């Protein structure tokens, strides 16, 4: 039976996260495994009002086929927000609406990567991006993450061997580590990439979720002709809407539109209009502030729980935003061994080696703090701390 499958699907990893989330269906478990926004923060009433208004305004037309590029009013709203929040001058014509930002990754890879092309990724990196890129069989070139961002000495070594085709980054509250690239680190990366034939993909699903610290400039500001931006409404409105976008230079956009047409013709016109109406009738910044306050409390609760219940030999990141925290056990330990113990103690997380392309990171783990209340986080970190102590014996 294996002989019927295309070569491109061979070796693409399954999502360990999706597999382990099946365990979380047992509500006696405390799950730090998911990458899910807090459902209590979804603007249900507001979206319902927006949907009803769309039907009244657009009538039958909202159920028809639409432009592949996306609803122009929504693209205008995204472009305006880029200017207001980041000082980026991006026109609506440079924005393509996608079915989740995950589709944006796929379209970029489909248009720009040939088999064997060098693709620089952060180490660790976003699992679903590794999956999407793997289908196009690039040569992954991982560069380690440090506390301030991508290791620039490692990136220089990559360029000493030849310019990579693409760099994939999540510079704000990175998934899985929670790390944010410092302003200095971004400038150093931009200096290395400047003038080279390399495209930098800046994936920014969490950038609006800052609850501490100060923002740093987008790579689009530093490398305007070489940067493709990815964005999404999944983390600030709702993930089930599957509504994202990419912003790319005009020369690249023309090919991305062709790939979009071949993939699904267009993203749901109704969903686009509904989100546009929601943005028009509501204060999205006020809603995002509510998310930030909630996630900030939950993150602090997790850090406090780790520092109270984990052995001192366990290190962890201190995110300034986003949804994840990264922890490292002593190097001789394996988080895969730990999860077997943790499951018995009714707490789950994601082993860190899942986010590497080379089998490293065996002692690391990703912890999500957005879907558990403060008391539940305390209980979960106590259970996980006890599991770590059992493994240490």
VOSE-364878 format. One record per residue (C-alpha): residue number from 1; residue in one letter; x, y, z. Coordinates in steps of 0.25 Angstrom, whole numbers, plus 2048, in hexadecimal, padded with zeros to 3 digits. Layout:
! residues N
+-----+--------+------+-------+-----+
: num : residu : east : north :  up :
+-----+--------+------+-------+-----+
: NUM :      A :    X :     Y :   Z :
...
+-----+--------+------+-------+-----+
//
This chain:
! residues 393
+-----+--------+------+-------+-----+
: num : residu : east : north :  up :
+-----+--------+------+-------+-----+
:   1 :      X :  800 :   800 : 800 :
:   2 :      X :  80C :   80A : 803 :
:   3 :      X :  80F :   80A : 7F4 :
:   4 :      X :  802 :   812 : 7F1 :
:   5 :      X :  807 :   81E : 7F9 :
:   6 :      X :  80E :   82A : 7F3 :
:   7 :      X :  81D :   82C : 7F7 :
:   8 :      X :  81A :   839 : 7FD :
:   9 :      X :  811 :   833 : 808 :
:  10 :      X :  81B :   829 : 80C :
:  11 :      X :  823 :   82D : 819 :
:  12 :      X :  819 :   839 : 81C :
:  13 :      X :  817 :   838 : 82B :
:  14 :      X :  80A :   836 : 832 :
:  15 :      X :  805 :   841 : 83B :
:  16 :      X :  809 :   83B : 849 :
:  17 :      X :  801 :   847 : 84F :
:  18 :      X :  7F4 :   842 : 848 :
:  19 :      X :  7F6 :   834 : 84D :
:  20 :      X :  7F9 :   838 : 85B :
:  21 :      X :  7ED :   841 : 85B :
:  22 :      X :  7E4 :   834 : 85A :
:  23 :      X :  7E8 :   832 : 869 :
:  24 :      X :  7E4 :   83F : 86D :
:  25 :      X :  7D5 :   83C : 869 :
:  26 :      X :  7D5 :   835 : 877 :
:  27 :      X :  7D1 :   841 : 87F :
:  28 :      X :  7D8 :   83C : 88C :
:  29 :      X :  7E5 :   83F : 885 :
:  30 :      X :  7EC :   84D : 886 :
:  31 :      X :  7F1 :   850 : 878 :
:  32 :      X :  7FD :   859 : 875 :
:  33 :      X :  7FE :   853 : 868 :
:  34 :      X :  7F5 :   85A : 85E :
:  35 :      X :  7F8 :   867 : 857 :
:  36 :      X :  7EA :   86B : 858 :
:  37 :      X :  7E5 :   879 : 85C :
:  38 :      X :  7DC :   87B : 868 :
:  39 :      X :  7CD :   878 : 863 :
:  40 :      X :  7C8 :   881 : 86E :
:  41 :      X :  7CD :   88D : 867 :
:  42 :      X :  7C7 :   88A : 859 :
:  43 :      X :  7BD :   896 : 856 :
:  44 :      X :  7B1 :   88D : 853 :
:  45 :      X :  7A6 :   898 : 854 :
:  46 :      X :  7AE :   8A2 : 84C :
:  47 :      X :  7B1 :   897 : 841 :
:  48 :      X :  7A2 :   893 : 841 :
:  49 :      X :  79E :   8A2 : 83F :
:  50 :      X :  7A8 :   8A3 : 834 :
:  51 :      X :  7A3 :   897 : 82D :
:  52 :      X :  795 :   89C : 82D :
:  53 :      X :  798 :   8A9 : 828 :
:  54 :      X :  7A0 :   8A3 : 81D :
:  55 :      X :  794 :   89C : 818 :
:  56 :      X :  78C :   8A8 : 819 :
:  57 :      X :  796 :   8B1 : 811 :
:  58 :      X :  79B :   8A7 : 807 :
:  59 :      X :  78F :   89E : 805 :
:  60 :      X :  791 :   892 : 7FC :
:  61 :      X :  79E :   898 : 7F6 :
:  62 :      X :  7A6 :   894 : 803 :
:  63 :      X :  7A4 :   885 : 800 :
:  64 :      X :  7AA :   887 : 7F1 :
:  65 :      X :  7B8 :   884 : 7EC :
:  66 :      X :  7C1 :   890 : 7EE :
:  67 :      X :  7CF :   895 : 7EB :
:  68 :      X :  7DB :   88C : 7EE :
:  69 :      X :  7E2 :   898 : 7F4 :
:  70 :      X :  7D8 :   89A : 7FF :
:  71 :      X :  7CD :   8A4 : 802 :
:  72 :      X :  7D3 :   8B2 : 800 :
:  73 :      X :  7CD :   8B8 : 80C :
:  74 :      X :  7D4 :   8AE : 815 :
:  75 :      X :  7E1 :   8B0 : 80E :
:  76 :      X :  7E0 :   8BF : 810 :
:  77 :      X :  7DD :   8BD : 81F :
:  78 :      X :  7E9 :   8B4 : 820 :
:  79 :      X :  7F2 :   8BE : 819 :
:  80 :      X :  7ED :   8C9 : 821 :
:  81 :      X :  7F0 :   8C1 : 82E :
:  82 :      X :  7FE :   8BF : 829 :
:  83 :      X :  801 :   8CD : 828 :
:  84 :      X :  7FA :   8D1 : 835 :
:  85 :      X :  801 :   8C7 : 83D :
:  86 :      X :  80E :   8C4 : 836 :
:  87 :      X :  810 :   8D0 : 82E :
:  88 :      X :  811 :   8C7 : 821 :
:  89 :      X :  80C :   8CD : 814 :
:  90 :      X :  805 :   8C1 : 80E :
:  91 :      X :  7FB :   8C2 : 803 :
:  92 :      X :  7EE :   8B9 : 802 :
:  93 :      X :  7F4 :   8B4 : 7F5 :
:  94 :      X :  7FF :   8AE : 7FC :
:  95 :      X :  7F6 :   8A6 : 805 :
:  96 :      X :  7F0 :   898 : 802 :
:  97 :      X :  7E6 :   893 : 80B :
:  98 :      X :  7E8 :   884 : 80E :
:  99 :      X :  7E1 :   879 : 815 :
: 100 :      X :  7E9 :   87A : 822 :
: 101 :      X :  7F7 :   87F : 822 :
: 102 :      X :  7FB :   870 : 821 :
: 103 :      X :  7F6 :   871 : 812 :
: 104 :      X :  7FF :   87D : 811 :
: 105 :      X :  80B :   874 : 814 :
: 106 :      X :  807 :   869 : 80A :
: 107 :      X :  805 :   874 : 7FF :
: 108 :      X :  813 :   87A : 802 :
: 109 :      X :  819 :   86C : 802 :
: 110 :      X :  812 :   868 : 7F5 :
: 111 :      X :  816 :   874 : 7ED :
: 112 :      X :  824 :   876 : 7F2 :
: 113 :      X :  82B :   869 : 7F7 :
: 114 :      X :  831 :   85F : 7EE :
: 115 :      X :  835 :   851 : 7F3 :
: 116 :      X :  843 :   853 : 7FA :
: 117 :      X :  842 :   862 : 7FC :
: 118 :      X :  848 :   867 : 809 :
: 119 :      X :  83D :   86B : 813 :
: 120 :      X :  842 :   871 : 820 :
: 121 :      X :  839 :   86F : 82B :
: 122 :      X :  83A :   872 : 83A :
: 123 :      X :  83E :   867 : 843 :
: 124 :      X :  834 :   863 : 849 :
: 125 :      X :  82A :   867 : 83F :
: 126 :      X :  81A :   867 : 83D :
: 127 :      X :  816 :   858 : 83A :
: 128 :      X :  80B :   85B : 830 :
: 129 :      X :  815 :   864 : 828 :
: 130 :      X :  81F :   858 : 828 :
: 131 :      X :  814 :   84F : 823 :
: 132 :      X :  80F :   859 : 818 :
: 133 :      X :  81E :   85C : 813 :
: 134 :      X :  821 :   84D : 814 :
: 135 :      X :  817 :   84A : 808 :
: 136 :      X :  820 :   852 : 7FF :
: 137 :      X :  82D :   84B : 803 :
: 138 :      X :  836 :   856 : 806 :
: 139 :      X :  844 :   855 : 80D :
: 140 :      X :  841 :   859 : 81B :
: 141 :      X :  84C :   862 : 821 :
: 142 :      X :  848 :   864 : 830 :
: 143 :      X :  84F :   86F : 838 :
: 144 :      X :  84E :   86F : 847 :
: 145 :      X :  845 :   879 : 84F :
: 146 :      X :  84C :   881 : 85A :
: 147 :      X :  845 :   88A : 864 :
: 148 :      X :  846 :   896 : 85B :
: 149 :      X :  842 :   88E : 84E :
: 150 :      X :  848 :   887 : 843 :
: 151 :      X :  857 :   884 : 845 :
: 152 :      X :  85D :   88E : 83C :
: 153 :      X :  86B :   887 : 83C :
: 154 :      X :  864 :   87A : 838 :
: 155 :      X :  85D :   882 : 82C :
: 156 :      X :  86A :   888 : 828 :
: 157 :      X :  870 :   879 : 827 :
: 158 :      X :  864 :   876 : 81E :
: 159 :      X :  867 :   881 : 815 :
: 160 :      X :  876 :   87D : 814 :
: 161 :      X :  871 :   871 : 80E :
: 162 :      X :  868 :   878 : 804 :
: 163 :      X :  85B :   880 : 804 :
: 164 :      X :  84F :   879 : 809 :
: 165 :      X :  842 :   87A : 800 :
: 166 :      X :  839 :   87E : 80C :
: 167 :      X :  839 :   881 : 81B :
: 168 :      X :  82D :   87D : 823 :
: 169 :      X :  82B :   885 : 830 :
: 170 :      X :  821 :   887 : 83B :
: 171 :      X :  828 :   893 : 842 :
: 172 :      X :  81D :   897 : 84C :
: 173 :      X :  81A :   88D : 857 :
: 174 :      X :  81F :   882 : 84F :
: 175 :      X :  818 :   874 : 84E :
: 176 :      X :  81C :   86C : 855 :
: 177 :      X :  827 :   873 : 85E :
: 178 :      X :  81F :   880 : 861 :
: 179 :      X :  82C :   888 : 85E :
: 180 :      X :  82B :   896 : 857 :
: 181 :      X :  837 :   89B : 84E :
: 182 :      X :  83D :   8A7 : 854 :
: 183 :      X :  83E :   8B4 : 84C :
: 184 :      X :  84D :   8B2 : 84B :
: 185 :      X :  84C :   8A4 : 846 :
: 186 :      X :  842 :   8A8 : 83B :
: 187 :      X :  84C :   8B2 : 836 :
: 188 :      X :  857 :   8A8 : 836 :
: 189 :      X :  84F :   89E : 82E :
: 190 :      X :  84A :   8A9 : 825 :
: 191 :      X :  859 :   8AD : 823 :
: 192 :      X :  85D :   89F : 81F :
: 193 :      X :  851 :   89D : 816 :
: 194 :      X :  852 :   8AA : 80F :
: 195 :      X :  856 :   8AA : 800 :
: 196 :      X :  855 :   89B : 800 :
: 197 :      X :  84B :   892 : 7F7 :
: 198 :      X :  844 :   88E : 804 :
: 199 :      X :  835 :   88F : 807 :
: 200 :      X :  832 :   891 : 816 :
: 201 :      X :  824 :   88C : 81A :
: 202 :      X :  81F :   893 : 827 :
: 203 :      X :  814 :   88B : 82D :
: 204 :      X :  80D :   893 : 838 :
: 205 :      X :  801 :   88C : 83D :
: 206 :      X :  803 :   891 : 84B :
: 207 :      X :  809 :   89F : 849 :
: 208 :      X :  7FC :   8A6 : 84F :
: 209 :      X :  7FD :   89E : 85C :
: 210 :      X :  808 :   8A6 : 863 :
: 211 :      X :  805 :   8A7 : 872 :
: 212 :      X :  813 :   8AB : 876 :
: 213 :      X :  81F :   8B3 : 870 :
: 214 :      X :  820 :   8BC : 864 :
: 215 :      X :  81E :   8B8 : 855 :
: 216 :      X :  82A :   8B7 : 84B :
: 217 :      X :  829 :   8BB : 83C :
: 218 :      X :  824 :   8B1 : 832 :
: 219 :      X :  82E :   8AB : 828 :
: 220 :      X :  825 :   8B1 : 81E :
: 221 :      X :  82A :   8BF : 823 :
: 222 :      X :  838 :   8BA : 822 :
: 223 :      X :  838 :   8B2 : 815 :
: 224 :      X :  82C :   8B7 : 80E :
: 225 :      X :  82E :   8B1 : 800 :
: 226 :      X :  833 :   8A3 : 806 :
: 227 :      X :  828 :   8A1 : 811 :
: 228 :      X :  81B :   899 : 810 :
: 229 :      X :  811 :   89B : 81B :
: 230 :      X :  807 :   891 : 821 :
: 231 :      X :  7FC :   895 : 82A :
: 232 :      X :  7EF :   88F : 82F :
: 233 :      X :  7E2 :   892 : 836 :
: 234 :      X :  7E3 :   884 : 83D :
: 235 :      X :  7E9 :   88A : 84A :
: 236 :      X :  7E2 :   897 : 84B :
: 237 :      X :  7D4 :   893 : 846 :
: 238 :      X :  7D2 :   884 : 844 :
: 239 :      X :  7DA :   878 : 83F :
: 240 :      X :  7CE :   871 : 839 :
: 241 :      X :  7CC :   87C : 82F :
: 242 :      X :  7D9 :   878 : 828 :
: 243 :      X :  7DB :   886 : 823 :
: 244 :      X :  7EA :   88B : 821 :
: 245 :      X :  7F2 :   893 : 817 :
: 246 :      X :  7FF :   895 : 811 :
: 247 :      X :  806 :   8A2 : 80D :
: 248 :      X :  810 :   8A1 : 802 :
: 249 :      X :  817 :   8A9 : 7F8 :
: 250 :      X :  810 :   8AB : 7EA :
: 251 :      X :  819 :   8A3 : 7E2 :
: 252 :      X :  817 :   897 : 7EC :
: 253 :      X :  808 :   899 : 7EE :
: 254 :      X :  804 :   896 : 7DF :
: 255 :      X :  809 :   888 : 7E1 :
: 256 :      X :  803 :   886 : 7EE :
: 257 :      X :  7F6 :   88A : 7E9 :
: 258 :      X :  7F7 :   87F : 7DE :
: 259 :      X :  7FA :   875 : 7E9 :
: 260 :      X :  7EE :   87A : 7F1 :
: 261 :      X :  7E5 :   878 : 7E5 :
: 262 :      X :  7EA :   86A : 7E3 :
: 263 :      X :  7E9 :   866 : 7F2 :
: 264 :      X :  7DA :   86B : 7F5 :
: 265 :      X :  7D6 :   876 : 7EC :
: 266 :      X :  7D4 :   880 : 7F8 :
: 267 :      X :  7D3 :   880 : 807 :
: 268 :      X :  7C4 :   880 : 80C :
: 269 :      X :  7BE :   88D : 807 :
: 270 :      X :  7B4 :   88D : 812 :
: 271 :      X :  7BE :   88B : 81D :
: 272 :      X :  7C6 :   896 : 817 :
: 273 :      X :  7BA :   8A0 : 817 :
: 274 :      X :  7B6 :   89B : 825 :
: 275 :      X :  7C4 :   89F : 82B :
: 276 :      X :  7C4 :   8AC : 823 :
: 277 :      X :  7B7 :   8AF : 829 :
: 278 :      X :  7BB :   8AB : 837 :
: 279 :      X :  7C8 :   8B4 : 836 :
: 280 :      X :  7BF :   8C0 : 831 :
: 281 :      X :  7B5 :   8BF : 83C :
: 282 :      X :  7BE :   8BC : 848 :
: 283 :      X :  7CB :   8C1 : 84F :
: 284 :      X :  7D4 :   8B5 : 84B :
: 285 :      X :  7DF :   8BC : 854 :
: 286 :      X :  7D6 :   8BB : 860 :
: 287 :      X :  7D4 :   8AD : 85E :
: 288 :      X :  7E2 :   8AA : 85C :
: 289 :      X :  7E6 :   8B1 : 869 :
: 290 :      X :  7DC :   8A7 : 870 :
: 291 :      X :  7E4 :   89B : 86A :
: 292 :      X :  7F1 :   8A1 : 86E :
: 293 :      X :  7ED :   8A3 : 87C :
: 294 :      X :  7E8 :   895 : 87D :
: 295 :      X :  7F4 :   88F : 877 :
: 296 :      X :  7FD :   897 : 87F :
: 297 :      X :  7F7 :   892 : 88C :
: 298 :      X :  7F7 :   884 : 887 :
: 299 :      X :  806 :   885 : 883 :
: 300 :      X :  80A :   88B : 890 :
: 301 :      X :  802 :   87F : 897 :
: 302 :      X :  80A :   875 : 88F :
: 303 :      X :  817 :   87C : 892 :
: 304 :      X :  814 :   87C : 8A1 :
: 305 :      X :  810 :   86E : 8A1 :
: 306 :      X :  81C :   869 : 89A :
: 307 :      X :  825 :   871 : 8A4 :
: 308 :      X :  81D :   86B : 8AF :
: 309 :      X :  81C :   85C : 8AB :
: 310 :      X :  827 :   859 : 8A1 :
: 311 :      X :  835 :   855 : 8A5 :
: 312 :      X :  83F :   860 : 8A4 :
: 313 :      X :  846 :   859 : 899 :
: 314 :      X :  83A :   85C : 88F :
: 315 :      X :  83C :   869 : 887 :
: 316 :      X :  831 :   870 : 880 :
: 317 :      X :  82E :   87C : 877 :
: 318 :      X :  827 :   889 : 87C :
: 319 :      X :  81E :   88D : 871 :
: 320 :      X :  81A :   89B : 86F :
: 321 :      X :  80D :   897 : 867 :
: 322 :      X :  807 :   88C : 85F :
: 323 :      X :  802 :   87E : 864 :
: 324 :      X :  80E :   876 : 867 :
: 325 :      X :  81A :   873 : 871 :
: 326 :      X :  826 :   86A : 86E :
: 327 :      X :  82C :   862 : 879 :
: 328 :      X :  839 :   85A : 879 :
: 329 :      X :  83C :   84E : 882 :
: 330 :      X :  84A :   84A : 885 :
: 331 :      X :  851 :   845 : 878 :
: 332 :      X :  852 :   837 : 87C :
: 333 :      X :  842 :   836 : 87E :
: 334 :      X :  838 :   834 : 873 :
: 335 :      X :  82A :   83B : 873 :
: 336 :      X :  825 :   82F : 86B :
: 337 :      X :  828 :   826 : 878 :
: 338 :      X :  822 :   831 : 880 :
: 339 :      X :  815 :   832 : 879 :
: 340 :      X :  812 :   823 : 87C :
: 341 :      X :  813 :   826 : 88A :
: 342 :      X :  80B :   833 : 889 :
: 343 :      X :  7FF :   82D : 882 :
: 344 :      X :  7FE :   823 : 88E :
: 345 :      X :  7FD :   830 : 896 :
: 346 :      X :  7F2 :   836 : 88D :
: 347 :      X :  7FB :   841 : 887 :
: 348 :      X :  800 :   842 : 879 :
: 349 :      X :  809 :   84B : 871 :
: 350 :      X :  811 :   84A : 863 :
: 351 :      X :  81F :   844 : 863 :
: 352 :      X :  828 :   84E : 85D :
: 353 :      X :  82F :   845 : 853 :
: 354 :      X :  822 :   846 : 84B :
: 355 :      X :  827 :   854 : 847 :
: 356 :      X :  835 :   850 : 842 :
: 357 :      X :  838 :   84B : 834 :
: 358 :      X :  844 :   843 : 838 :
: 359 :      X :  840 :   83B : 845 :
: 360 :      X :  846 :   845 : 84F :
: 361 :      X :  83F :   84B : 85B :
: 362 :      X :  83C :   83E : 862 :
: 363 :      X :  83C :   845 : 86F :
: 364 :      X :  833 :   851 : 86C :
: 365 :      X :  824 :   853 : 86C :
: 366 :      X :  819 :   85D : 868 :
: 367 :      X :  80F :   862 : 872 :
: 368 :      X :  802 :   869 : 86E :
: 369 :      X :  7FC :   872 : 878 :
: 370 :      X :  7F0 :   878 : 871 :
: 371 :      X :  7E5 :   86E : 873 :
: 372 :      X :  7E7 :   86B : 882 :
: 373 :      X :  7E2 :   874 : 88D :
: 374 :      X :  7EC :   879 : 898 :
: 375 :      X :  7E8 :   86F : 8A2 :
: 376 :      X :  7E9 :   864 : 898 :
: 377 :      X :  7F6 :   868 : 893 :
: 378 :      X :  7FB :   868 : 8A2 :
: 379 :      X :  7F6 :   859 : 8A3 :
: 380 :      X :  7FB :   855 : 896 :
: 381 :      X :  809 :   85B : 898 :
: 382 :      X :  809 :   854 : 8A6 :
: 383 :      X :  806 :   846 : 89F :
: 384 :      X :  810 :   848 : 894 :
: 385 :      X :  81B :   84C : 89F :
: 386 :      X :  818 :   83F : 8A6 :
: 387 :      X :  819 :   837 : 899 :
: 388 :      X :  827 :   83E : 897 :
: 389 :      X :  82B :   83A : 8A5 :
: 390 :      X :  827 :   82C : 8A2 :
: 391 :      X :  82F :   82B : 896 :
: 392 :      X :  83B :   831 : 89D :
: 393 :      X :  83B :   825 : 8A7 :
+-----+--------+------+-------+-----+
//
